C-alpha cells in the first residue's frame, strides 16, 4: 500500500499518512524558523535595553533585529493558520510562502517604527500603556483577533494580526524596545491570544492589568524594573 493510501486513526478519525506528514513538516518548519529567530534576536538585543531611553541603532541593525524578533514572537501563534493554509494547498512549499508574507507585513510595520520611534519619557510610556489596555477592550481588537482564526493568505493573516497584536507591540516599544524580558512577556500574551478564542472572563482582566501597569508607570516610574537606565 502506498504512503498516500495508508491511514492512521487520530482522535477517532482516519487520516492519510501523507496528511500527517504534511502537518508534521509544517509544524517543524514553522517552529524551527521561530527557534532560529530567537537565537538571532537575543544576542542582538543583549545590552541594548535602556528602558524608555532605548535607541534602535542603525537601520541595518534594526531591520535584522526587528524581523528576527517578529518571527520569533509571532510564528508560534501563527501555527494554526500555517496548518490550515498547508492543508488547503496540500503541499509543504506553501509554508515558507505563507510565513514569509506574514512576516513581511510585520517588516513593513517595523519600517514605520524606525521612522517614528524616539526615546521617550516615562509619562509617554505610561500613557501609551494605558492606551494599549483600552485598545484591548475595543471591538476592533476582538474582530481582528477572530479573523486570525479564519482562512487567509499570509498577507491577509498578517494584516489582521497587526490589528490583533499591534497594541501589544506598542506596549513593547513603550516600556523597552530592546528588552528581552518584555519580549518574552508580550510573546506569551500574543501566543495565548492566537491559540484561544476571545473570552471576556480572560481578556478583560488582562486589559485591566495593562491599564494598571500604565497607571503605575505614571505614578511611580522608579518602581518599575528596567523602565529607566541605571545611573
N, C-alpha and C positions, 0 to 999 in steps of 0.2 A: 504493500500500500504506500503511495507517495506521501510526502510530508504534507502536501496541500489537502489530502483527503483524510489524514489522521485527525482524530478529535480527542479532546480532553475535557472531562467534566469539571466545570468551575461553578461553584455555588449552585449546583443542581442543573446547570445548563451545559450543553455540548458546544465547545468552541473548537474550530480548526486549529491545529498546531501552528499553522502559518500565521494565524491571527495573534496567537500568544507570542510568537517570536517577534512579530511586528511591535506589539506592545512593549515587550522587554527591550527591544532595540531603542524604541522611542524614549523609554524611561532612562536607559543608560546614557544615551546621547544628551538628553536634557540635563539630567543631574550631574553628569560628568562635566558638561560645559560650565554649569554653575559652580561646581567644586573648583575647577581650574581657574575661574574668575575670582573666587575667594582668594586663591593663592596668589593671584596677580594684584588684587586690590589691597590686601592687608599690608604687604611691605611698602607699597607706595604711600599709604596713609600714615604709617607709623612715624611719629614725630611731627606730623603736620597739624595735629589738633591744638588749636588755641582758643577753643570755645567760640564766643561771638566775634573774636578778633581774627579768626581763621582766614587766611588768604587761599586762593585757589591755585597759585603757581602759574607757570607758563601755560600757554594754550595747549601745546603738545602733551605736557604732563597731565593737565586736567582731562583732556579727551580720553587718554588711556585709563586714567583713574576712574572717570565717570562711567565709561562704557563697562569696565570690569565690575564696578560697584553695582550698576543697574542689572547686569546679567546675573551677578551673584545673588542679589536680593530678590529679583523678580522671577527668574526662571523656575525655581521650585514651585511657586504658586501657580505658574502657567502650565504645569504638567497636565492637568485635566484637559485644558484646551489643546495642548500639543497632541495628546492621545486622540481626542475627537477628530482633529484635522488629519492625523496619520491614518486613522481608520477609514475616513471618508475617501481618501485618495489611495488607500491600500498600498502604500509604498513608504519605505524608510526615508527616502530622499525628500519627502515633504517636511521632515522635522527640521533640518537646518534652514530651509527656506522660511518656514513659519517663525522660528526663533530669531533668525537674523532680521526679518522685517519687524518683528515685535520689538527687539532691542533697538532697531533703527529709529522707532518712534521716540523711545526714551533718549536716544542720542540727540535728536532734534531738540528735545526739552533741555538737554544739557547745554546746547549752544545758547539757548535763551538764558539759562542760569549763568553761564560765563559772561554774557553780555551785560547782565543787570545786577548780579550779586556784588555786594560790598561788605567788608567787615562792618559790624553794626553795634549798637548799644544793647544792653540788657533790656531796656524798655522796648525796643523794637522786637527783640526775641520774645519777650513776654506777650506783646500784642499779637504777633504772628501766631504764637502757640495757641492763644485763646481763639483766634480766627480759625485755626485748623480744627479745634474742638467743636466750634459751632458748625463748620462745614460738614463734619462727620454726621451731623443730625439732619442735614438737608435732603430733600427728595432727589436732587441731582446726584449726590453721593450714592444713595441707595439704588437709584436707577442704573447708574454706571456699574455698580457692583453686581447687580442682577444680570446685566448684559455680559459681564465677564463669564457667566455660567452658560451662555448660549454659543452657537456656532458662528465664528467669524474667521476672516483671513487674519494673518499675523498683523497686518496693518490695522484692521478694524479692531482686533482684540487690543492692540497697543493703545489706540485712541481711548477706548473705554477704560483701559487700565489706568491711563493718566487721569481720567475723570474720577476713578475709584481711589487710586493711591497717591494722586498728586498732592493732596493736602498733607499726607504723612511725609512726603518728600520735602515740603515746605518746613515742616517741623524739624526734620533732619538738618536742613540748611540753616534754620534759625538758631538751633542750640549747639551745633558743632558740625560743620560741613565735612570735616575730615576725622570725625570721632568714630573710632571702631566700636565703642560701646553703644553709641546711639544707632550706628548702622545695624548692629545686631538686634537692638530693640525694635527698630522700625521693620526690619526684615521679618521678625516673628509676627508682628501685627499684620503685615501685608500677607504673609503666608496663611495665617488664620482666616483673614477676610476673603482670600481667594478660594479656600477649600470649604468654608462654611457659608451657608446662606445667611442673609441678613436676619438678625433676631434682635428686637428691641431690648430684650432682657440682658443681652450681652453688649450690644453696640452702644446703648445709652450710657451705661457705666464707664465704658472706655472713653467715650466723648467727654463725659464729665471729668474723668481723671485727667484728660489732656487740658481741659479748661482750668482745672485746679492747678496743674503744673504751670500754666501760663500766669495765673494769679500769683503763685509762689515766686516765680521769676521776677515779677514786678515788685512784689513786697519785700522779698529777701533774696536778691540775686546772689549774694555772697555765700548763701547756704546751699546753693546748687553746685554739686561737684562737677568740675570740668567746664563750667559755664564761662569762667574768666581765667585767663592765663595766670599762673602763679607768679608772684613778684620775686 
